[in-house]
Amino acid sequence: MHLFNKILTIITLAFLAVLSFLFVLMPDRDFSETENRMLQKKPLFSWHNLISGKFSSAAETYLADQFVFRDMWVNIKSAAELMLQKKDNNGVYFGKDGYLLQQPEELNTALLAENIAVIKQFAESRPDRVYFLLAPTSVLILDDKLPSFAEPRQKLDTFDMIKAQLAPGIHFIDTRDALAAHREEYIYYKTDHHWTSRGAYYAYREAGSVMGFTALDLDDFTVEQVCDNFYGTLYSKSGNRFIQPDSIRLFKPQRELSCRVEYVNEKRSAGSLYETEHLRKKDKYSVFLDGNHALIRITAQNETGRKLLIIKDSYANTLVPFLVNHYDEIHIIDPRYFNSQLAPYIKQYGLNEILFVYNAFSFAEESSIRKIVAGVQEIQGDGSCGYPK
């Protein structure tokens, strides 16, 4: 037995030595295709970061992210947990019928209150019509898919609290009932936290009743399935590698619609709302508007005289292809990446309708929302407030 322990110790030490050697030898990875996220780079040392704890935190994340054969260990861990019949992992529920559902995190009440105050301050400072669409996540609408031990529903009081506090100066678009009425349909991806194009359609139809346009019928669209092998963010986060992929379907209006899409910061344009090259990559959801950008401008030949500014998270990316049927111009700003003053931009382009689109989780967690009322000119570096026409 003593000899066996010695041999086991030698094998273990040799294994760790090989892993350490490979860790030093192998180059760092920037992005994990499996987990669909950027990986931690080697942190830069400074006494300030060391004292504040930022260096040790970043170093710990770096070691975990760049660990040798990380994807293989994640798959092994996932297989072991499924064998033990575990029903959640890393903030994701393993739901019924192949659904992965995002677990509600502990509510940051201070940040949520700040975000509500920012939206109200913004609306009060503008003469424009301001709308707010708070998109419910799948865990709220598809609560019947949750495992038995999970919270039966995402807390409704948070959703209703946001709605109550934003009123009456802001036109709130509540899509919960509309989505719940179609819960048996494919309105949320099974492996991703976003709604599908069909789910976005029902939200668009509800938005039309508030924003004053007549939504197109489902029969007015041609539905095209463009892939059947989409694995989304919840698949990546959960580590569950034993689940069927999603399909992505595009809803294209049957009437001819000519539009121009400008990715302003990237200084390029396209003639389509869809960037199909992403269907050959891991992040296939980026087929919608090429993913997230600081600023996108869309012009369409609708002759409605209406211009819309959308301030959003990624839930809006599947909603925009429906809204574009009712506006001559749609300007899309993602505060996470937009680092210029917003008021001069609104004035420059004569935007008098403003729509906020956030899912219920991200609105409570996103610290960049404050930038829409803050003087963030200095972040840009050159202090420019001008935008190319």
C-alpha positions as CSV (number, residue, x, y, z in Angstrom):
1,M,0.0,0.0,0.0
2,H,2.9,2.3,0.9
3,L,4.5,1.6,-2.6
4,F,1.1,2.3,-4.3
5,N,0.9,5.7,-2.6
6,K,4.4,6.6,-3.7
7,I,3.6,5.6,-7.3
8,L,0.4,7.6,-7.2
9,T,2.2,10.6,-5.8
10,I,4.8,10.4,-8.5
11,I,2.2,10.1,-11.3
12,T,0.2,13.0,-9.9
13,L,3.3,15.2,-9.6
14,A,4.4,14.3,-13.1
15,F,0.9,15.1,-14.4
16,L,0.9,18.5,-12.7
17,A,4.4,19.2,-14.0
18,V,3.3,18.4,-17.6
19,L,0.3,20.6,-17.2
20,S,2.4,23.4,-15.8
21,F,4.9,23.1,-18.7
22,L,2.1,23.2,-21.2
23,F,0.5,26.2,-19.5
24,V,3.7,28.1,-19.9
25,L,4.4,26.9,-23.4
26,M,1.0,27.2,-25.0
27,P,-0.1,30.7,-26.1
28,D,-3.0,32.4,-24.4
29,R,-6.4,32.2,-26.1
30,D,-8.4,35.4,-26.7
31,F,-11.8,33.9,-27.1
32,S,-13.5,30.6,-26.2
33,E,-15.7,29.4,-29.1
34,T,-17.2,26.8,-26.7
35,E,-18.2,29.3,-24.0
36,N,-18.7,32.1,-26.5
37,R,-16.9,34.7,-24.5
38,M,-13.6,36.6,-24.2
39,L,-11.1,35.0,-22.0
40,Q,-9.0,36.8,-19.3
41,K,-5.6,38.1,-20.5
42,K,-2.6,38.0,-18.3
43,P,-3.1,40.8,-15.8
44,L,-0.6,43.7,-15.6
45,F,1.0,44.1,-12.2
46,S,0.8,47.3,-10.3
47,W,1.0,48.1,-6.5
48,H,-2.4,49.8,-6.8
49,N,-4.0,46.8,-8.3
50,L,-2.4,44.5,-5.8
51,I,-3.5,46.5,-2.8
52,S,-7.1,46.9,-4.2
53,G,-7.4,43.2,-4.9
54,K,-7.9,43.7,-8.6
55,F,-4.7,41.9,-9.5
56,S,-5.3,38.8,-7.5
57,S,-8.9,38.6,-8.8
58,A,-7.8,39.0,-12.4
59,A,-4.9,36.5,-11.9
60,E,-7.3,33.9,-10.5
61,T,-9.6,34.4,-13.5
62,Y,-6.7,34.2,-15.9
63,L,-5.5,30.9,-14.5
64,A,-9.0,29.4,-14.8
65,D,-9.6,30.8,-18.3
66,Q,-6.2,29.8,-19.7
67,F,-6.0,26.4,-18.0
68,V,-4.6,23.7,-20.3
69,F,-7.4,21.8,-22.2
70,R,-10.0,23.8,-20.5
71,D,-12.8,22.9,-22.9
72,M,-12.1,19.2,-22.3
73,W,-12.3,19.6,-18.5
74,V,-15.5,21.6,-18.8
75,N,-17.1,18.7,-20.8
76,I,-15.9,16.1,-18.3
77,K,-17.4,18.1,-15.4
78,S,-20.7,18.5,-17.3
79,A,-20.9,14.8,-18.0
80,A,-20.2,14.0,-14.4
81,E,-22.9,16.4,-13.1
82,L,-25.5,15.0,-15.6
83,M,-24.7,11.5,-14.4
84,L,-25.4,12.7,-10.8
85,Q,-28.7,14.1,-12.2
86,K,-27.8,17.7,-11.3
87,K,-30.4,20.1,-12.6
88,D,-28.4,23.4,-12.7
89,N,-24.9,24.7,-13.2
90,N,-23.2,28.0,-13.3
91,G,-26.4,30.0,-13.1
92,V,-28.3,27.9,-15.7
93,Y,-31.3,25.6,-15.0
94,F,-31.5,22.3,-16.9
95,G,-35.1,22.6,-17.8
96,K,-37.7,20.3,-19.3
97,D,-38.0,19.5,-23.0
98,G,-34.3,20.4,-23.6
99,Y,-34.6,24.0,-22.4
100,L,-31.8,25.8,-20.6
101,L,-33.1,28.7,-18.6
102,Q,-31.1,31.6,-17.0
103,Q,-31.3,31.6,-13.2
104,P,-32.4,35.0,-11.7
105,E,-29.4,36.5,-9.9
106,E,-29.7,38.4,-6.6
107,L,-31.2,41.8,-7.4
108,N,-28.8,44.8,-7.3
109,T,-31.5,47.1,-5.9
110,A,-29.2,50.2,-5.9
111,L,-28.2,49.8,-9.5
112,L,-31.8,49.1,-10.6
113,A,-33.0,52.2,-8.8
114,E,-30.2,54.2,-10.5
115,N,-31.2,52.9,-13.9
116,I,-34.8,53.8,-13.4
117,A,-33.8,57.3,-12.2
118,V,-31.6,57.7,-15.3
119,I,-34.4,56.7,-17.7
120,K,-36.8,59.1,-15.9
121,Q,-34.3,61.9,-16.0
122,F,-33.7,61.4,-19.7
123,A,-37.4,61.3,-20.5
124,E,-38.1,64.5,-18.5
125,S,-35.3,66.4,-20.3
126,R,-36.8,65.6,-23.8
127,P,-39.9,66.7,-25.6
128,D,-39.9,63.5,-27.6
129,R,-42.1,60.5,-27.1
130,V,-40.2,57.9,-25.0
131,Y,-41.1,54.3,-25.0
132,F,-39.7,51.5,-22.9
133,L,-40.0,47.8,-23.8
134,L,-38.9,45.6,-20.9
135,A,-38.5,42.1,-22.4
136,P,-39.3,39.2,-20.1
137,T,-36.8,36.4,-20.1
138,S,-37.7,32.8,-20.8
139,V,-37.6,31.9,-17.1
140,L,-40.6,34.2,-16.6
141,I,-42.7,33.1,-19.6
142,L,-41.7,29.4,-19.7
143,D,-41.9,28.7,-16.0
144,D,-43.5,25.3,-16.8
145,K,-40.1,24.2,-18.2
146,L,-38.3,24.8,-14.9
147,P,-37.0,21.9,-12.8
148,S,-39.2,21.2,-9.8
149,F,-36.8,22.7,-7.2
150,A,-36.5,26.0,-9.0
151,E,-38.3,29.2,-8.1
152,P,-41.7,28.9,-9.7
153,R,-41.4,32.3,-11.4
154,Q,-39.1,35.2,-11.8
155,K,-40.3,37.7,-9.2
156,L,-43.1,39.6,-10.8
157,D,-42.8,42.4,-8.3
158,T,-39.5,43.6,-9.9
159,F,-41.1,43.7,-13.3
160,D,-44.2,45.5,-12.1
161,M,-42.1,47.9,-9.9
162,I,-40.1,49.0,-13.0
163,K,-43.3,49.5,-14.9
164,A,-44.9,51.5,-12.2
165,Q,-41.9,53.7,-11.5
166,L,-41.3,54.6,-15.2
167,A,-44.9,55.7,-15.7
168,P,-46.6,58.0,-16.5
169,G,-44.0,60.0,-18.5
170,I,-42.8,57.0,-20.3
171,H,-45.0,54.8,-22.6
172,F,-44.4,51.3,-21.2
173,I,-44.7,48.4,-23.6
174,D,-45.6,45.3,-21.6
175,T,-45.2,42.1,-23.7
176,R,-45.7,39.5,-21.0
177,D,-49.3,38.6,-21.8
178,A,-48.7,38.5,-25.6
179,L,-45.7,36.2,-25.1
180,A,-47.5,34.0,-22.5
181,A,-50.4,33.5,-24.9
182,H,-47.9,31.9,-27.4
183,R,-45.8,30.0,-24.9
184,E,-46.4,26.7,-26.7
185,E,-44.7,28.1,-29.8
186,Y,-40.9,28.5,-30.4
187,I,-40.6,32.0,-28.9
188,Y,-37.4,31.5,-27.0
189,Y,-34.2,29.6,-27.9
190,K,-33.6,26.5,-25.9
191,T,-29.8,27.0,-25.6
192,D,-29.7,30.8,-25.6
193,H,-31.1,33.6,-23.4
194,H,-32.7,35.6,-26.3
195,W,-36.1,35.3,-27.7
196,T,-36.4,33.9,-31.2
197,S,-37.6,35.9,-34.2
198,R,-41.1,34.6,-33.6
199,G,-41.0,35.8,-30.0
200,A,-39.7,39.2,-31.2
201,Y,-42.6,39.3,-33.6
202,Y,-45.2,39.1,-30.8
203,A,-43.3,41.8,-29.0
204,Y,-43.3,43.9,-32.1
205,R,-47.0,43.5,-32.5
206,E,-47.6,44.7,-29.0
207,A,-45.2,47.6,-29.6
208,G,-47.3,48.7,-32.6
209,S,-50.4,49.2,-30.4
210,V,-48.4,51.6,-28.2
211,M,-46.2,53.3,-30.7
212,G,-49.0,54.0,-33.2
213,F,-48.3,51.8,-36.2
214,T,-50.2,48.8,-37.6
215,A,-48.0,45.7,-37.2
216,L,-47.8,43.4,-40.2
217,D,-49.5,40.0,-39.9
218,L,-47.5,36.8,-39.7
219,D,-48.8,36.0,-43.2
220,D,-47.0,39.1,-44.5
221,F,-43.6,37.5,-43.8
222,T,-41.7,34.7,-45.4
223,V,-40.1,32.6,-42.8
224,E,-36.7,31.2,-43.8
225,Q,-34.8,28.7,-41.6
226,V,-31.1,29.6,-42.1
227,C,-29.5,27.2,-39.7
228,D,-30.3,24.2,-37.4
229,N,-27.1,24.0,-35.4
230,F,-27.1,27.1,-33.2
231,Y,-25.7,26.7,-29.6
232,G,-26.2,29.9,-27.7
233,T,-25.0,31.6,-24.5
234,L,-26.8,29.3,-22.0
235,Y,-25.3,26.3,-23.7
236,S,-21.8,27.9,-23.4
237,K,-22.4,29.0,-19.8
238,S,-24.0,25.8,-18.5
239,G,-21.3,23.4,-19.6
240,N,-24.1,21.0,-20.7
241,R,-22.8,19.4,-23.9
242,F,-25.6,16.9,-24.2
243,I,-28.4,18.9,-25.6
244,Q,-29.9,19.5,-29.0
245,P,-29.1,22.7,-30.9
246,D,-31.5,25.5,-31.9
247,S,-32.6,26.6,-35.3
248,I,-32.5,30.3,-36.4
249,R,-35.4,31.5,-38.6
250,L,-35.5,34.9,-40.3
251,F,-38.9,36.7,-40.9
252,K,-38.6,38.6,-44.2
253,P,-41.4,40.9,-45.4
254,Q,-43.0,39.7,-48.6
255,R,-43.3,43.3,-49.8
256,E,-40.0,44.6,-51.2
257,L,-38.1,46.7,-48.7
258,S,-35.0,48.5,-49.6
259,C,-32.8,49.6,-46.7
260,R,-29.2,50.7,-46.0
261,V,-27.5,49.7,-42.8
262,E,-24.5,51.8,-41.7
263,Y,-22.1,50.6,-39.0
264,V,-20.9,54.0,-38.2
265,N,-17.8,53.4,-36.1
266,E,-16.7,50.7,-38.4
267,K,-17.2,53.0,-41.4
268,R,-18.9,50.4,-43.5
269,S,-22.5,49.8,-44.8
270,A,-24.6,46.9,-46.0
271,G,-27.8,46.4,-47.9
272,S,-29.2,43.8,-45.6
273,L,-30.3,43.6,-41.9
274,Y,-28.7,40.1,-41.8
275,E,-25.0,39.2,-41.8
276,T,-25.1,35.6,-42.9
277,E,-21.4,34.9,-42.6
278,H,-22.0,34.5,-38.9
279,L,-24.0,31.4,-39.5
280,R,-20.7,29.7,-40.2
281,K,-19.3,30.8,-36.8
282,K,-20.1,30.0,-33.2
283,D,-22.0,33.2,-32.4
284,K,-24.7,32.7,-34.9
285,Y,-27.1,35.1,-33.2
286,S,-24.9,37.8,-34.7
287,V,-26.6,37.1,-38.0
288,F,-29.0,39.8,-36.7
289,L,-27.4,43.2,-37.4
290,D,-23.9,41.8,-37.2
291,G,-24.2,41.6,-33.4
292,N,-23.7,44.6,-31.1
293,H,-22.3,47.9,-32.2
294,A,-21.9,51.3,-30.7
295,L,-24.0,53.0,-33.4
296,I,-26.0,51.7,-36.3
297,R,-28.1,53.8,-38.7
298,I,-30.7,52.2,-40.9
299,T,-32.5,54.1,-43.7
300,A,-35.5,52.5,-45.4
301,Q,-37.7,53.7,-48.3
302,N,-41.0,53.7,-46.4
303,E,-42.0,57.4,-46.7
304,T,-43.6,57.5,-43.3
305,G,-41.7,60.6,-42.1
306,R,-40.9,58.8,-38.9
307,K,-37.5,58.5,-37.3
308,L,-36.7,56.3,-34.3
309,L,-33.8,56.1,-31.9
310,I,-33.4,52.7,-30.1
311,I,-31.3,52.5,-27.0
312,K,-30.9,48.8,-26.3
313,D,-29.3,45.6,-25.4
314,S,-29.0,42.6,-27.7
315,Y,-32.7,41.6,-27.4
316,A,-33.4,44.5,-29.8
317,N,-31.4,42.9,-32.6
318,T,-34.2,40.5,-33.5
319,L,-36.9,43.2,-33.0
320,V,-35.4,45.8,-35.4
321,P,-36.1,43.8,-38.6
322,F,-39.8,44.2,-37.8
323,L,-39.7,47.8,-36.8
324,V,-37.8,48.8,-39.9
325,N,-41.1,48.3,-41.9
326,H,-42.6,51.5,-40.2
327,Y,-39.8,54.1,-40.1
328,D,-37.7,56.0,-42.6
329,E,-34.8,56.0,-40.3
330,I,-33.8,53.9,-37.3
331,H,-30.8,54.8,-35.2
332,I,-29.5,52.2,-32.8
333,I,-27.3,52.9,-29.9
334,D,-25.8,50.4,-27.5
335,P,-24.6,52.3,-24.4
336,R,-22.1,49.6,-23.6
337,Y,-20.0,50.8,-26.6
338,F,-21.4,54.3,-27.4
339,N,-19.1,56.8,-25.7
340,S,-20.3,60.2,-27.0
341,Q,-22.9,62.7,-25.8
342,L,-26.4,61.6,-26.8
343,A,-28.3,64.9,-26.8
344,P,-26.3,66.5,-29.7
345,Y,-26.8,63.3,-31.8
346,I,-30.6,63.4,-31.2
347,K,-30.7,67.0,-32.2
348,Q,-28.4,66.6,-35.3
349,Y,-30.7,63.9,-36.8
350,G,-34.0,65.3,-35.6
351,L,-35.0,62.1,-33.7
352,N,-38.4,62.5,-31.9
353,E,-39.3,59.0,-31.0
354,I,-37.1,57.1,-28.6
355,L,-37.4,53.4,-27.7
356,F,-35.6,51.6,-24.9
357,V,-35.3,47.8,-25.3
358,Y,-33.8,45.8,-22.5
359,N,-34.4,42.4,-21.1
360,A,-35.4,42.2,-17.5
361,F,-32.1,40.8,-16.3
362,S,-29.7,43.1,-18.1
363,F,-31.7,46.3,-17.2
364,A,-31.1,45.5,-13.5
365,E,-27.4,44.8,-14.0
366,E,-26.2,47.2,-16.7
367,S,-24.1,50.0,-15.4
368,S,-23.7,51.7,-18.8
369,I,-27.2,53.1,-18.9
370,R,-26.1,56.1,-16.9
371,K,-24.1,57.2,-19.9
372,I,-27.2,58.5,-21.7
373,V,-27.5,61.4,-19.4
374,A,-23.8,61.8,-18.3
375,G,-21.3,64.0,-19.9
376,V,-19.2,61.2,-21.2
377,Q,-17.5,63.2,-23.9
378,E,-14.1,62.7,-22.2
379,I,-14.3,58.9,-22.7
380,Q,-14.0,59.3,-26.4
381,G,-10.7,61.0,-26.1
382,D,-10.9,63.7,-28.7
383,G,-14.0,65.5,-27.2
384,S,-15.8,65.3,-30.5
385,C,-19.6,65.6,-30.6
386,G,-19.9,65.5,-34.4
387,Y,-21.2,62.6,-36.4
388,P,-20.7,61.9,-40.1
389,K,-23.8,62.3,-42.2
